[in-house]
Amino acid sequence: MSFKLASIETAKGPRAALIVGDRVVEVAAISGREEDRSVIGILADWALNLPRLDAIAADASGKGQPLAEVKLVAPVPNPGGIYCAGANYGDHAAEMAARSGQPAPPDPHTLGLRSWHFLKSMNALANPGATVIMQAHSRKIDWEAELAVIIGKKGRHIKEADAMDYVAGFTIANDLSCRDLGTREAMPPTSGFRHDWVAHKNWEGSCPLGPWITLKRDVPNERDLKIVLDINGVVKQDSNSGNMIFNINEQIADISKNITLHPGDVILTGTPAGVGAGRGEFLKKGDVVKIRIDKLGELVTTMG
């Protein structure tokens, strides 16, 4: 029986749950296991726990609650790491270069470069369906639809060929960005201290994530997923995960060269063209942002 892995809000805090059709069952309430209370607890021994979850899903008929009556929270509410790929779609890199009057950059592969990532804080997470309060000091808050990878096995120095063995599943993210706070204008243009990634990318609520984790086995080809973002019903981004510069295997290998990846870690794999900065358009209070990715559902965020 196919299922999605999710986190739901309960009186005792976030709890791991399975979404089976239109029903939601809290895993620990069925299994009685302490480790089943959280998604990270389940992912900590994913290979062993997956068959147990399959058995719970197969017996879920009539159990739990209707999905419509459950509040979903970020599928991994407390990831150890949120790694975000920068400039990982050629068309997006070109539109951001044009914004600063620069020519489109070449494919970094041709320069011998590897993927690069910045970090988001766990405090940046926002739940699916949440209203995210606008950063008070910014007038240029932008959107970025992203395919997110959920790590399911601990690993360091992972080979590209083996990288997908470390993936449990996928979800949707929105890398909300304050374009006018990313540069410390008082610093010289050549200074390595000119950029401010915390103000730009790490304000509270700047990483809506969800609505659930779709298992890797249910995504036949992660390199061919349609990605669409609309604001108040108007499409702004319409692309495909196959347009990434560095694919997911490469990203996992590159990150794990520097740091151990752990179950529950999240990788945001980059965004395609169509962001607000490229057209001088930015989010306003009351805007409703919807991101849809094939097989993964829809992530909705309201700007407040």
C-alpha positions in Angstrom: 0.0 0.0 0.0 1.5 3.3 -1.1 1.8 6.0 1.6 3.3 9.5 2.2 5.4 10.1 5.4 4.4 13.3 7.2 4.5 15.2 10.5 1.2 16.3 12.0 0.4 18.7 14.8 -0.9 17.1 18.1 -1.4 18.2 21.6 1.9 16.6 22.5 3.8 18.3 19.6 4.7 17.1 16.1 4.2 13.4 15.5 5.2 11.2 12.6 2.2 10.0 10.5 1.4 8.0 7.4 -1.0 9.4 4.8 -2.8 6.5 3.1 -5.3 7.7 0.6 -7.4 10.3 2.4 -6.6 8.9 5.9 -3.9 9.9 8.3 -2.5 7.5 11.0 -0.1 8.5 13.7 2.7 5.9 13.5 3.6 5.6 17.2 -0.1 5.3 18.2 -0.2 2.1 16.1 3.3 0.7 16.8 3.8 1.8 20.4 7.5 2.5 19.6 9.2 5.6 21.0 11.3 6.0 17.9 8.1 6.2 15.7 7.1 9.5 17.4 9.2 11.6 15.0 10.1 11.4 11.3 13.8 11.7 12.2 13.4 8.7 14.6 11.9 6.7 11.7 14.5 7.8 9.2 17.3 6.9 11.6 16.9 3.3 10.6 15.0 3.7 7.4 15.9 0.4 5.7 14.6 -1.5 8.8 11.6 0.7 9.4 10.2 0.9 5.9 8.8 -2.7 5.9 7.1 -1.9 9.2 5.5 1.2 7.8 4.3 -0.8 4.8 2.5 -3.2 7.2 0.9 -0.3 9.1 -0.2 1.3 5.8 -1.7 -1.9 4.6 -3.8 -2.2 7.7 -4.8 1.5 7.8 -8.3 1.2 6.4 -10.8 2.9 8.7 -8.1 4.0 11.2 -6.8 7.4 12.1 -8.3 10.7 10.9 -9.5 12.2 7.6 -6.6 14.2 6.0 -8.9 17.2 5.8 -9.1 17.3 9.6 -5.4 17.1 10.3 -2.9 20.0 10.5 0.3 19.1 8.7 3.6 20.6 9.8 7.0 20.6 8.1 7.6 16.9 7.3 11.0 17.1 9.1 10.3 19.7 11.9 13.9 19.6 13.2 16.4 18.7 10.5 20.1 18.7 11.5 21.0 20.5 8.3 19.2 22.4 5.5 21.6 22.7 2.5 20.6 24.9 -0.3 22.1 24.8 -3.8 23.0 28.2 -5.2 22.6 29.1 -8.9 21.8 25.5 -9.9 19.6 26.2 -13.0 21.2 27.8 -16.0 18.3 30.0 -16.8 18.0 31.3 -13.2 21.8 32.0 -13.1 21.4 33.9 -16.3 18.5 36.0 -15.1 20.3 36.9 -11.8 23.4 37.8 -13.8 21.3 40.1 -16.1 19.9 41.7 -13.0 23.4 42.9 -12.1 24.4 43.8 -15.7 26.6 40.7 -16.2 26.6 38.2 -19.0 25.2 34.8 -18.5 27.7 32.6 -16.8 29.0 29.4 -18.5 28.1 25.9 -17.3 30.3 25.5 -14.2 31.2 22.0 -15.2 33.3 23.5 -18.1 35.3 25.4 -15.5 36.0 22.4 -13.3 33.6 23.7 -10.6 31.4 21.7 -8.3 28.0 22.5 -6.8 28.0 25.0 -3.9 25.5 25.3 -1.1 24.5 27.7 1.7 22.7 26.9 4.9 19.3 27.7 6.3 18.6 27.5 10.0 15.9 25.2 11.3 14.2 28.3 12.6 13.6 29.3 9.0 11.1 26.4 8.5 7.5 27.2 7.9 4.7 24.7 7.8 2.6 23.8 4.7 -0.4 26.1 4.6 1.2 28.6 6.9 1.0 32.4 6.8 4.6 33.7 6.8 5.1 37.1 8.3 7.0 39.4 5.9 10.5 40.4 6.9 9.9 43.9 8.3 13.2 45.3 7.0 12.8 44.1 3.4 10.9 45.5 0.5 12.0 42.9 -2.0 10.9 39.5 -0.8 11.3 36.9 -3.6 10.1 33.4 -4.2 12.0 30.3 -5.3 10.3 27.0 -6.0 12.6 24.0 -5.2 12.6 20.3 -5.2 13.8 19.2 -1.8 15.6 15.9 -1.0 15.2 14.1 2.4 18.2 12.1 3.4 17.5 8.6 4.8 20.9 7.2 5.6 24.1 8.6 7.3 27.0 9.0 4.9 30.3 10.8 4.3 32.4 10.8 1.1 29.4 9.4 -0.8 30.1 8.4 -4.4 27.9 10.0 -7.1 26.9 6.5 -8.3 25.7 5.6 -4.9 24.1 8.9 -3.9 20.4 7.9 -4.4 20.9 5.0 -1.9 21.0 7.7 0.8 17.7 9.3 -0.2 14.5 8.5 1.6 12.2 10.7 -0.5 11.3 14.2 -1.7 9.2 17.2 -0.8 8.7 20.8 -1.9 10.4 23.9 -0.6 10.2 27.7 -1.2 13.5 29.4 -0.6 12.0 32.9 0.2 14.7 35.5 -0.2 15.2 39.1 0.8 16.9 40.5 -2.3 17.6 43.9 -0.7 19.2 42.5 2.4 21.8 40.2 0.8 24.4 42.9 0.3 26.1 45.1 2.9 26.4 48.2 0.8 28.9 49.9 3.0 31.5 47.2 2.3 33.6 47.5 -0.9 32.4 45.4 -3.9 35.6 43.3 -3.7 35.2 42.5 -0.1 34.5 38.9 0.9 32.4 40.3 3.8 30.0 42.1 1.5 27.4 39.4 1.4 24.9 38.7 4.2 23.4 35.2 3.8 21.6 35.3 7.1 19.5 38.4 6.4 19.0 37.3 2.8 18.0 33.7 3.3 17.6 32.9 7.0 14.8 35.0 8.4 12.1 33.2 10.3 9.6 31.5 8.0 11.8 31.8 4.9 11.8 28.0 4.2 8.2 26.7 3.8 8.5 22.9 3.5 6.0 20.2 2.7 3.3 19.1 2.5 4.7 15.6 3.1 7.6 13.3 2.0 6.9 11.2 -1.1 9.0 8.1 -1.0 11.9 7.7 -3.5 10.4 4.5 -4.7 7.3 6.4 -5.8 9.2 8.9 -7.9 10.3 6.9 -11.0 12.6 9.7 -12.3 13.6 12.6 -10.1 15.3 14.2 -13.1 12.0 14.7 -14.9 9.6 16.4 -12.5 7.5 19.4 -13.6 7.9 22.4 -11.2 5.3 25.2 -11.3 4.9 28.2 -9.0 2.0 30.6 -9.1 1.2 33.7 -7.1 -2.6 34.5 -6.8 -3.2 32.1 -9.7 -0.6 33.7 -12.1 2.2 31.3 -13.1 5.7 32.7 -12.4 7.9 29.6 -12.7 7.3 26.7 -15.0 10.2 24.3 -15.4 11.5 20.8 -14.9 14.0 19.3 -12.5 15.9 18.0 -15.5 17.1 21.5 -16.0 19.4 21.4 -13.0 23.1 22.1 -13.6 24.3 19.8 -10.9 22.0 16.8 -10.4 21.0 15.4 -7.1 23.7 12.7 -7.2 26.4 15.4 -7.7 25.0 17.5 -4.9 24.9 14.7 -2.4 28.5 13.7 -3.3 29.7 17.3 -3.0 28.1 18.1 0.3 29.3 14.8 1.9 32.9 15.6 1.0 32.8 18.3 3.7 30.3 17.1 6.2 28.5 13.9 7.2 24.9 13.8 6.0 22.4 12.4 8.5 18.9 11.0 8.3 16.4 13.9 8.1 18.8 16.4 6.6 17.2 18.4 3.8 18.8 19.5 0.5 17.1 22.2 -1.5 18.3 21.6 -5.1 18.0 25.0 -6.7 15.3 27.0 -8.4 14.6 27.7 -12.1 14.1 31.0 -13.9 11.0 33.1 -13.1 11.9 34.6 -9.7 10.8 38.1 -8.9 14.2 39.7 -9.0 14.4 38.9 -12.7 11.3 41.0 -13.5 11.4 43.6 -10.7 8.4 42.0 -9.0 8.2 41.1 -5.3 5.8 39.6 -2.8 3.2 41.6 -1.0 1.1 41.0 2.1 -1.8 38.8 1.3 -0.2 37.0 -1.7 -0.8 33.3 -1.9 2.1 31.3 -3.3 1.5 27.8 -4.6 4.2 25.4 -5.7 3.3 22.1 -7.5 5.9 19.4 -8.3 4.9 16.2 -10.1 4.3 13.3 -7.7 4.9 15.5 -4.6 1.7 17.5 -4.2 1.3 21.2 -3.5 2.9 23.6 -1.1 0.8 26.7 -0.2 2.1 29.7 1.6 0.3 33.0 2.4 2.4 36.1 2.9 1.3 38.0 6.1 
